[in-house]
Structure formats: structure tokens, C-alpha cells
Amino acid sequence: MADWEIRPASMADVEAVAELRAVVLRADLERLGRYDDQRVRQRLRDGFAPAYTWIVEVDGAFAGCVALRPDGDAHWLEHFYLAPHLQGSGIGTAVLRDLLDRCDSDGTLVRLDVLRGSPARRLYERHGFALDTEDPVDVFMVRAPRTFTAEASIVSM
């Protein structure tokens, strides 16, 4: 796996993130009959919240993003996109694990939605997300915080 890190996002990142979103979601949105070249980018621009977003960098270069937006007693995992050439390399798993560990330590429930039929759903299921509800386009998933005991921590080392 390549070296990666996350840094806080800024408004200067919005166009790179919007473009990555369009690339990453295109196949799934086309399959669902929902792809619109302009709308896919504009929806990101309209909802981009740098305060809750991190940029994933691999070897110092832009490689993806992820947002973790607080909402009541939970956080929404949103805008989790990784450049196609890096998908399957373990970076997405490592980034997700890092964010979920933070939520676990805070005792925070995590929610997300993924497009119906997206291979990303398997990643989320491997990390403890379960089906909450679904509609013809979106699958909404939820993950309760994991609690760790001292004994469990020793066993996993």
C-alpha cells in the first residue's frame, strides 16, 4: 500500500472533489439511469462542507476525499471517493478504519448512503455497516460504535 495521509479540506479543494465525484460515480449513476454530467458536480459543490471534510493524499498528491458530518447523535459518512487507480489498494480500507476508530472512541453512531448495486457496499459491510432502509436508488446503512475492553485490545494485538 502506498503512503497516504489525510488533511483538512478547504474551499480550494471543491473543484477537484467535484471532478473526482463525477468520475467515481459515473458507472453506478449511468446503470441507475441517473447520470447527469453537470448535476453530479453541482450537487457536490452545493453540499461541500470543508469543516467536516478531509482530503486523502497519496505520496503528497490529491487522491480522494471523505466527509464525516455530525447530525444529532450520529455522524454521516459522505463524499468518500478515491481515485479509480487506487481503489482496491487498501487505502480506502485504511482511511475508513481510521475514521471509524475515531467514532468508536467517541461512542458515535455512523450513517451513510451508497448507490444501489455499488461495490462500495461490500467495503461498508466488512466494517460493520448494516442495512437501515433503501429506495430504488440509495441504500442507507448504519453502524453502531464498537466498544473495546482491555481484554479485547490485548487479544487483537
Backbone torsions as a table, in degrees:
resi	resn	phi	psi	omega
1	MET	NA	138.0	178.5
2	ALA	-70.2	158.8	175.4
3	ASP	-69.5	134.5	179.6
4	TRP	-136.7	160.6	173.0
5	GLU	-154.5	162.5	174.3
6	ILE	-119.1	145.8	177.1
7	ARG	-132.6	157.0	177.6
8	PRO	-61.5	143.0	177.4
9	ALA	-81.3	161.7	172.5
10	SER	-135.9	169.7	178.4
11	MET	-60.4	-24.7	178.4
12	ALA	-64.3	-17.3	-178.4
13	ASP	-87.4	-10.1	-169.3
14	VAL	-58.3	-41.7	-177.4
15	GLU	-70.6	-38.8	176.8
16	ALA	-63.2	-40.7	179.4
17	VAL	-68.5	-42.4	179.0
18	ALA	-61.0	-41.4	179.4
19	GLU	-66.9	-43.2	178.4
20	LEU	-62.0	-41.5	177.9
21	ARG	-56.8	-45.6	-179.1
22	ALA	-61.6	-41.2	-179.9
23	VAL	-67.9	-48.1	-174.3
24	VAL	-68.8	-39.4	-175.6
25	LEU	-87.6	-11.0	-171.6
26	ARG	-52.5	-53.8	-176.0
27	ALA	-59.7	-44.7	-179.7
28	ASP	-66.9	-42.9	179.5
29	LEU	-66.6	-37.7	176.2
30	GLU	-64.3	-43.3	179.0
31	ARG	-59.1	-35.5	-179.7
32	LEU	-87.5	0.5	-179.4
33	GLY	70.2	28.2	-173.7
34	ARG	-120.5	4.5	-175.3
35	TYR	-77.2	128.8	172.4
36	ASP	-136.8	118.1	-172.8
37	ASP	-53.9	-39.3	-179.0
38	GLN	-82.9	-44.3	-175.3
39	ARG	-62.6	-38.9	-178.0
40	VAL	-61.2	-35.2	178.3
41	ARG	-79.4	-42.6	-176.6
42	GLN	-65.6	-36.9	178.2
43	ARG	-60.3	-37.9	176.9
44	LEU	-67.2	-47.4	-179.7
45	ARG	-57.6	-42.7	-177.8
46	ASP	-66.6	-30.4	-176.6
47	GLY	-107.8	6.4	-175.6
48	PHE	-69.4	123.3	179.7
49	ALA	-125.9	92.4	-176.2
50	PRO	-57.4	-27.2	-178.7
51	ALA	-62.0	-24.5	-177.7
52	TYR	-115.1	11.4	-172.7
53	THR	-117.7	143.4	175.3
54	TRP	-121.6	147.3	175.5
55	ILE	-100.7	131.4	176.7
56	VAL	-91.5	127.1	176.3
57	GLU	-119.8	138.4	176.7
58	VAL	-120.5	122.4	-176.2
59	ASP	51.6	38.2	175.8
60	GLY	82.5	0.4	-177.8
61	ALA	-112.5	149.2	177.1
62	PHE	-55.1	128.5	-178.2
63	ALA	-134.8	-12.7	-178.5
64	GLY	170.1	-169.7	179.7
65	CYS	-158.3	166.5	174.7
66	VAL	-160.1	145.1	177.2
67	ALA	-123.9	147.9	176.2
68	LEU	-134.4	95.5	-171.7
69	ARG	-99.3	123.5	177.5
70	PRO	-68.5	143.0	177.9
71	ASP	-153.6	97.2	-177.8
72	GLY	64.0	-124.5	-177.2
73	ASP	-91.6	12.2	-177.1
74	ALA	-136.9	174.8	171.2
75	HIS	-123.1	144.4	173.9
76	TRP	-99.5	122.4	172.8
77	LEU	-83.3	117.6	-173.7
78	GLU	-135.9	163.2	172.3
79	HIS	48.7	46.5	179.2
80	PHE	-93.7	96.0	-176.9
81	TYR	-127.0	136.9	177.4
82	LEU	-129.2	137.3	-179.5
83	ALA	-50.0	136.2	-176.2
84	PRO	-52.5	-37.4	-178.0
85	HIS	-70.2	-11.9	178.6
86	LEU	-103.7	-10.0	179.4
87	GLN	-65.2	138.1	-178.2
88	GLY	86.1	1.9	-177.9
89	SER	-91.7	-6.3	-178.0
90	GLY	98.4	-10.7	-178.5
91	ILE	-67.7	-45.8	178.9
92	GLY	-58.8	-42.4	177.9
93	THR	-61.7	-43.9	-178.8
94	ALA	-65.6	-42.4	178.6
95	VAL	-63.5	-46.8	-179.8
96	LEU	-61.6	-44.3	179.5
97	ARG	-59.6	-42.6	179.1
98	ASP	-60.3	-47.3	-179.9
99	LEU	-65.7	-41.5	-179.8
100	LEU	-67.6	-34.7	175.6
101	ASP	-61.2	-39.9	177.2
102	ARG	-62.3	-44.3	179.6
103	CYS	-66.8	-39.2	177.6
104	ASP	-61.3	-43.1	-178.1
105	SER	-68.0	-25.6	176.3
106	ASP	-90.8	-7.0	-177.4
107	GLY	70.8	33.7	-173.8
108	THR	-101.8	130.7	172.7
109	LEU	-68.7	142.5	179.3
110	VAL	-122.2	132.8	177.5
111	ARG	-118.1	155.1	174.9
112	LEU	-157.8	165.0	166.8
113	ASP	-130.9	144.3	-177.7
114	VAL	-131.8	147.2	179.5
115	LEU	-65.2	139.4	178.4
116	ARG	-55.6	131.2	178.7
117	GLY	84.2	-0.3	-179.4
118	SER	-72.5	136.8	175.8
119	PRO	-64.2	-18.6	178.0
120	ALA	-61.3	-24.9	-179.8
121	ARG	-58.0	-37.4	179.4
122	ARG	-63.2	-39.8	176.6
123	LEU	-58.7	-47.3	-178.3
124	TYR	-65.5	-40.6	178.3
125	GLU	-63.2	-38.5	178.1
126	ARG	-63.1	-22.4	-179.4
127	HIS	-102.3	18.6	171.0
128	GLY	93.9	4.7	176.6
129	PHE	-76.8	142.6	178.9
130	ALA	-128.6	155.1	179.3
131	LEU	-59.4	132.7	173.2
132	ASP	-106.1	-65.4	175.4
133	THR	-146.3	169.1	175.4
134	GLU	-151.2	158.6	175.2
135	ASP	-133.5	-174.1	-176.6
136	PRO	-62.2	-18.0	-177.9
137	VAL	-114.7	-43.1	-171.5
138	ASP	-112.2	147.4	171.7
139	VAL	-115.6	119.9	179.7
140	PHE	-97.1	130.6	-176.0
141	MET	-126.7	158.4	-179.0
142	VAL	-140.5	150.3	178.4
143	ARG	-138.8	121.3	176.2
144	ALA	-75.5	149.4	178.3
145	PRO	-64.1	142.2	175.3
146	ARG	-84.4	141.1	174.4
147	THR	-110.6	139.0	-177.7
148	PHE	-117.7	134.8	173.4
149	THR	-100.4	164.1	178.6
150	ALA	-59.2	-39.9	-179.7
151	GLU	-64.4	-42.2	179.4
152	ALA	-64.7	-36.5	179.8
153	SER	-65.9	-38.6	-179.7
154	ILE	-67.6	-41.2	-179.5
155	VAL	-63.4	-37.9	-175.5
156	SER	-79.8	-7.3	-177.6
157	MET	-77.6	NA	NA
